[in-house]
């Protein structure tokens, strides 16, 4: 009797503003997964929280029909626990959460999978939550001695809304960047050039979260490093983003594609080595496992490397920075999926071995 294929459950969609980005990511990952190794089960999560098994994609994978460029949230409505644990006795299941943003990248889905006792790709509950919350990530980075830009946090209902604009301008100068703490893909981010724009930017960010991060503008190069691993992470060659607009925004990333990705980044050998080492340090400090993309600013004639943010479920299309960085480092797209599944199993085995007795 042959060994059953590993059951790879791919979660996509989700209840966040990055719902559409996730549907594109999932289509590319599923198309690249080796059918000789995996029985792929795509499950879309609607913005209302409904879980739907995409039977059309399963059929397409079975008969070799090309997949769409983005997956629909359509098919058979399923119960999360029952579907995730289906056939668990016959085949090993690994969950691949491709859920960008809140309710997917912030530790919520990871916590659910921990309760279900299932191995999953990527960072656990704590690391996911810390990295998703830009304000908390800055606190952790500061404690770990990791260099970063100056910033101010505003918590709606806690901090004084009447003085935040004055305080931010006084401490950071102008212009500044304003971001919702718990969001990605540049959603809700604004570059504010004066007090009026800053007020409007804070109000926009508050549409997505009740914590807002206001950062100084850094005049530097945008350098990103892909990290892969668990306890001994590996860092890819660095890549550089040359924005097509005033900053690397949502349009640049997913609509116009005007930004230029330069891989490897044109850096002296010592600087490239330093940022790879720093990326691995950040990965460990934030309690990441599996994968993360660590983004930096590089002030060549100033403070040097400054941490921007950490993405624990980065964009994963063939044109996205994370897989392109690993391809340039010698790990092709399909092999990268295999490495991530192996890391998920290793991490799950380690956690499952802890005693529950006292």
C-alpha positions as CSV (number, residue, x, y, z in Angstrom):
1,X,0.0,0.0,0.0
2,X,1.5,3.3,-1.0
3,X,2.0,6.1,1.5
4,X,-0.7,8.8,1.1
5,X,0.2,12.3,0.0
6,X,0.7,14.9,2.6
7,X,-2.5,16.9,2.9
8,X,-1.7,20.5,2.5
9,X,-4.6,22.7,3.6
10,X,-4.2,26.2,2.1
11,X,-6.2,29.0,3.9
12,X,-6.8,32.2,1.9
13,X,-9.0,35.2,1.9
14,X,-9.8,36.2,5.4
15,X,-11.6,39.0,7.2
16,X,-9.1,41.8,6.5
17,X,-8.5,44.6,4.0
18,X,-5.8,42.4,2.5
19,X,-8.4,39.8,1.5
20,X,-7.9,40.2,-2.3
21,X,-4.1,40.0,-2.0
22,X,-4.4,36.7,-0.2
23,X,-6.6,35.2,-3.0
24,X,-3.8,36.0,-5.5
25,X,-1.1,34.6,-3.3
26,X,-3.0,31.4,-2.8
27,X,-3.5,30.8,-6.5
28,X,0.3,31.0,-7.2
29,X,1.3,28.8,-4.2
30,X,-1.2,26.1,-5.1
31,X,-0.1,26.1,-8.7
32,X,3.5,25.6,-7.6
33,X,3.0,22.9,-5.0
34,X,4.3,19.6,-6.3
35,X,1.2,17.3,-7.0
36,X,3.5,14.3,-6.5
37,X,4.0,15.3,-2.8
38,X,0.8,17.1,-1.8
39,X,-2.9,16.7,-1.8
40,X,-3.9,20.3,-1.8
41,X,-7.1,21.4,-0.1
42,X,-7.9,25.1,-0.7
43,X,-10.2,26.7,1.8
44,X,-11.3,30.3,1.4
45,X,-12.4,32.3,4.3
46,X,-15.0,35.0,3.5
47,X,-15.0,38.4,5.0
48,X,-17.9,37.3,7.2
49,X,-15.8,34.4,8.5
50,X,-17.5,31.6,6.5
51,X,-15.1,28.7,5.6
52,X,-15.6,27.4,2.0
53,X,-13.7,24.5,0.4
54,X,-13.0,25.4,-3.2
55,X,-14.0,22.2,-5.0
56,X,-13.5,23.7,-8.4
57,X,-9.8,24.2,-7.7
58,X,-9.5,20.7,-6.3
59,X,-11.1,19.4,-9.5
60,X,-8.7,21.5,-11.6
61,X,-5.7,20.2,-9.8
62,X,-7.0,16.6,-10.4
63,X,-7.5,17.0,-14.2
64,X,-4.6,19.4,-14.9
65,X,-6.8,22.4,-15.8
66,X,-5.0,25.7,-15.4
67,X,-5.8,27.6,-12.2
68,X,-7.2,31.1,-12.2
69,X,-4.9,34.0,-11.3
70,X,-6.8,34.6,-8.1
71,X,-9.1,32.2,-6.1
72,X,-12.7,32.7,-5.4
73,X,-14.4,32.2,-2.1
74,X,-16.7,29.6,-3.5
75,X,-17.6,26.0,-3.1
76,X,-18.8,23.9,-0.2
77,X,-19.3,25.5,3.2
78,X,-17.3,23.6,5.8
79,X,-16.9,23.5,9.6
80,X,-13.3,24.5,10.4
81,X,-12.4,21.8,12.9
82,X,-14.0,19.0,10.9
83,X,-12.5,20.0,7.6
84,X,-9.0,20.5,9.1
85,X,-9.0,17.2,10.8
86,X,-10.6,15.3,7.9
87,X,-8.6,12.2,6.8
88,X,-6.1,12.9,9.6
89,X,-5.7,9.2,10.3
90,X,-5.0,8.4,6.7
91,X,-2.7,11.3,5.8
92,X,-0.6,13.8,7.6
93,X,-2.1,17.4,7.4
94,X,-0.1,20.6,7.4
95,X,-1.9,24.0,7.2
96,X,-0.5,26.8,5.1
97,X,-2.2,30.0,6.2
98,X,-1.9,32.6,3.4
99,X,-4.0,35.1,5.3
100,X,-2.4,38.5,5.2
101,X,-3.3,41.1,7.9
102,X,-5.6,40.9,10.9
103,X,-7.3,37.6,11.7
104,X,-4.6,35.7,9.8
105,X,-1.2,37.1,10.3
106,X,-1.7,38.4,13.9
107,X,-1.7,35.1,15.8
108,X,-5.5,34.5,15.8
109,X,-5.5,31.7,13.2
110,X,-2.3,30.4,14.7
111,X,-3.9,30.1,18.1
112,X,-6.8,28.2,16.6
113,X,-4.5,25.7,14.9
114,X,-2.6,25.3,18.1
115,X,-5.8,24.4,19.9
116,X,-6.6,21.9,17.1
117,X,-3.2,20.3,17.5
118,X,-2.3,20.8,13.8
119,X,1.1,21.6,12.3
120,X,1.1,24.9,10.3
121,X,3.6,26.9,8.3
122,X,5.0,30.1,9.8
123,X,5.4,31.9,13.1
124,X,3.5,31.0,16.2
125,X,1.0,33.0,18.2
126,X,3.3,35.3,20.1
127,X,5.7,36.2,17.2
128,X,2.8,36.7,14.8
129,X,1.0,39.0,17.2
130,X,4.1,41.0,17.9
131,X,5.2,41.5,14.3
132,X,1.6,42.3,13.2
133,X,1.4,45.1,15.7
134,X,3.9,47.7,14.5
135,X,3.9,49.6,17.8
136,X,4.6,46.5,19.9
137,X,7.2,45.3,17.4
138,X,9.0,48.6,17.9
139,X,9.0,48.1,21.7
140,X,10.5,44.6,21.3
141,X,13.1,45.9,18.8
142,X,14.1,48.7,21.1
143,X,14.5,46.2,24.0
144,X,16.6,43.9,21.8
145,X,18.9,46.9,20.8
146,X,17.8,46.8,17.1
147,X,18.2,50.2,15.4
148,X,15.0,51.8,14.1
149,X,13.6,55.2,13.1
150,X,12.0,57.6,15.6
151,X,8.3,57.1,16.2
152,X,5.2,58.1,18.2
153,X,2.3,55.8,19.2
154,X,-1.3,57.0,19.4
155,X,-4.0,54.8,21.0
156,X,-7.5,55.9,20.4
157,X,-9.4,56.4,23.6
158,X,-6.3,56.3,25.7
159,X,-4.0,59.1,24.4
160,X,-4.9,62.7,24.0
161,X,-6.2,63.2,20.5
162,X,-6.0,67.0,20.9
163,X,-2.2,67.0,21.3
164,X,-1.0,64.1,19.2
165,X,-0.5,66.2,16.1
166,X,1.6,68.8,17.9
167,X,3.6,66.2,19.8
168,X,4.4,64.2,16.6
169,X,5.5,67.3,14.7
170,X,7.6,68.5,17.6
171,X,9.3,65.1,18.1
172,X,9.6,63.9,14.5
173,X,9.4,66.9,12.3
174,X,7.7,66.9,8.9
175,X,6.9,65.0,6.8
176,X,5.9,61.9,8.7
177,X,4.4,58.5,7.8
178,X,1.1,57.4,9.5
179,X,0.2,53.8,9.7
180,X,-2.5,51.7,11.4
181,X,-0.5,49.4,13.8
182,X,-2.2,46.2,12.7
183,X,-2.4,46.2,8.9
184,X,-0.1,45.3,6.0
185,X,0.3,45.8,2.2
186,X,0.5,49.6,2.9
187,X,-3.2,49.7,3.5
188,X,-4.2,52.9,5.4
189,X,-0.7,54.4,5.2
190,X,-0.3,58.1,4.4
191,X,2.6,60.5,4.0
192,X,1.7,63.7,5.8
193,X,3.4,67.0,4.9
194,X,1.6,69.3,7.4
195,X,-0.6,69.4,10.4
196,X,-3.8,69.2,8.4
197,X,-2.6,66.2,6.5
198,X,-1.4,64.6,9.7
199,X,-4.9,64.9,11.3
200,X,-6.5,63.4,8.2
201,X,-3.9,60.6,8.1
202,X,-4.6,59.7,11.7
203,X,-8.3,59.5,11.0
204,X,-7.7,57.3,8.0
205,X,-5.5,54.9,10.0
206,X,-8.2,54.8,12.7
207,X,-10.5,53.2,10.2
208,X,-8.4,50.1,10.3
209,X,-7.1,50.0,13.9
210,X,-7.3,51.8,17.2
211,X,-3.5,52.0,17.5
212,X,-1.7,54.4,15.1
213,X,2.1,54.6,14.5
214,X,3.6,57.9,13.4
215,X,7.1,57.6,12.1
216,X,9.7,60.1,11.0
217,X,10.5,60.2,7.3
218,X,13.8,58.3,6.6
219,X,15.8,59.4,3.6
220,X,17.3,56.1,2.7
221,X,17.2,53.0,0.5
222,X,14.5,50.4,1.1
223,X,16.2,47.0,1.5
224,X,14.5,43.7,2.3
225,X,15.8,40.3,3.4
226,X,14.0,37.0,3.3
227,X,14.5,34.7,6.3
228,X,13.9,31.0,6.5
229,X,14.2,28.6,9.3
230,X,13.4,27.8,12.9
231,X,16.0,27.9,15.6
232,X,18.9,28.5,13.1
233,X,17.4,30.8,10.5
234,X,19.0,31.5,7.1
235,X,18.9,34.9,5.5
236,X,18.7,35.5,1.8
237,X,20.6,37.9,-0.3
238,X,19.2,41.4,0.2
239,X,16.9,43.0,-2.4
240,X,16.2,46.7,-3.0
241,X,12.8,48.4,-3.7
242,X,12.9,51.5,-5.9
243,X,9.3,52.9,-5.5
244,X,7.4,54.0,-8.5
245,X,5.6,56.7,-6.5
246,X,6.3,58.8,-3.5
247,X,6.6,55.7,-1.3
248,X,6.0,52.0,-1.8
249,X,2.2,52.0,-1.5
250,X,-0.6,49.5,-2.3
251,X,-0.9,50.7,-5.9
252,X,2.9,50.1,-6.4
253,X,2.7,46.6,-5.0
254,X,-0.5,45.3,-6.5
255,X,-2.0,47.6,-9.2
256,X,0.6,49.5,-11.3
257,X,3.6,47.3,-10.5
258,X,5.7,50.5,-11.0
259,X,8.1,49.7,-8.3
260,X,11.4,48.2,-9.3
261,X,12.8,45.2,-7.4
262,X,16.6,45.0,-7.6
263,X,17.9,41.6,-6.6
264,X,20.5,41.3,-5.3
265,X,20.6,44.9,-3.9
266,X,23.8,46.8,-5.1
267,X,25.5,46.9,-1.8
268,X,29.2,46.5,-0.8
269,X,29.9,43.0,0.5
270,X,30.3,44.1,4.1
271,X,26.9,46.0,4.1
272,X,25.1,43.0,2.6
273,X,26.6,40.6,5.2
274,X,25.7,43.0,8.0
275,X,22.0,43.3,6.9
276,X,21.7,39.6,6.5
277,X,23.0,39.1,10.0
278,X,20.7,41.8,11.4
279,X,17.7,40.2,9.7
280,X,18.4,36.9,11.4
281,X,18.8,38.7,14.7
282,X,15.4,40.4,14.2
283,X,13.8,37.1,13.3
284,X,15.0,35.6,16.6
285,X,14.1,38.6,18.7
286,X,10.5,38.6,17.4
287,X,10.2,34.9,18.1
288,X,9.6,34.1,14.4
289,X,9.7,30.6,12.9
290,X,9.4,29.3,9.4
291,X,9.5,32.4,7.3
292,X,9.5,36.2,7.5
293,X,10.5,39.1,5.3
294,X,12.5,41.7,7.3
295,X,12.4,45.2,5.8
296,X,15.0,47.9,6.5
297,X,15.9,51.5,5.6
298,X,19.6,52.1,4.8
299,X,20.9,55.6,5.6
300,X,24.3,55.3,3.8
301,X,25.7,58.5,5.2
302,X,23.7,58.6,8.4
303,X,22.6,56.0,11.0
304,X,23.1,53.0,8.7
305,X,20.6,50.1,9.0
306,X,17.2,50.9,10.5
307,X,14.5,48.3,10.9
308,X,11.2,49.2,9.2
309,X,9.0,46.1,9.8
310,X,8.7,42.3,9.8
311,X,6.2,40.5,7.7
312,X,5.5,36.9,8.9
313,X,3.2,36.0,6.0
314,X,4.8,38.1,3.1
315,X,3.5,38.2,-0.4
316,X,4.2,34.9,-2.1
317,X,3.4,35.3,-5.7
318,X,6.4,34.4,-8.1
319,X,6.8,38.2,-8.5
320,X,6.8,38.9,-4.8
321,X,10.0,39.9,-3.1
322,X,10.2,36.9,-0.7
323,X,10.3,34.1,-3.2
324,X,12.4,36.1,-5.6
325,X,15.0,36.7,-2.9
326,X,15.2,33.0,-2.2
327,X,15.4,32.1,-5.9
328,X,18.4,34.5,-6.2
329,X,19.9,32.7,-3.2
330,X,19.5,29.3,-4.7
331,X,16.1,28.1,-3.5
332,X,13.5,27.8,-6.3
333,X,9.8,28.5,-5.7
334,X,8.6,24.9,-5.5
335,X,11.6,23.9,-3.2
336,X,10.7,26.9,-1.0
337,X,7.3,25.4,-0.4
338,X,8.8,22.1,0.5
339,X,11.2,23.7,3.0
340,X,8.4,25.6,4.7
341,X,6.3,22.4,5.1
342,X,9.3,20.6,6.6
343,X,9.9,23.5,9.0
344,X,6.3,23.4,10.0
345,X,6.5,19.7,10.9
346,X,9.7,20.2,12.8
347,X,8.2,23.1,14.8
348,X,5.0,21.1,15.5
349,X,7.0,18.1,16.7
350,X,9.1,20.2,19.0
351,X,6.0,21.9,20.6
352,X,4.1,18.6,20.9
353,X,7.0,17.1,22.9
354,X,6.5,19.4,25.9
355,X,5.1,17.8,29.0
356,X,1.6,18.6,30.1
357,X,2.2,17.0,33.5
358,X,3.2,18.8,36.7
